[in-house]
Amino acid sequence: MDLRNGFDIKRYIRTIPDYPKPGILFRDITTLLSDLHGFRAAVDELAWPFLRGNIDYVAGIEARGFILGGARGP
């Protein structure tokens, strides 16, 4: 299951209005990370453009990047 086959990843990302300040919509991806199919689709979509490349290392620059950067793609 991936985004190319109609998977709507947005339905797995919770929106919290007015956090941390009024007028800001905070996107909480913990709901995506806790769903097996949602997490797999996110990782697949991030990896897809690089499958034919010669990549030895992946770096996750911020806290959530460590979770997604360490996951294995397709």
C-alpha positions, 0 to 999 in steps of 0.5 A: 500500500502506498500513496501512488495507489490512493493511500491518504497519508493525511488521515493518519496525521492529527492536526491540533489547532492553536498549538503552541500559539493561537493561529498555528496548526500543529501536525502531530505525526505520532498517530502516523507512526503508531499505525503499521500501514501509515508508517510503512507508506510514509517510509516507502514514499520517502525511499522511492525516489532514491531506490536506484541511487547508490546510497550508503548512509541516511542521516536523520537530522531532527528527532522525528528524522531519526525514526524515519531515517532509520526505517527500511524502505521498499 
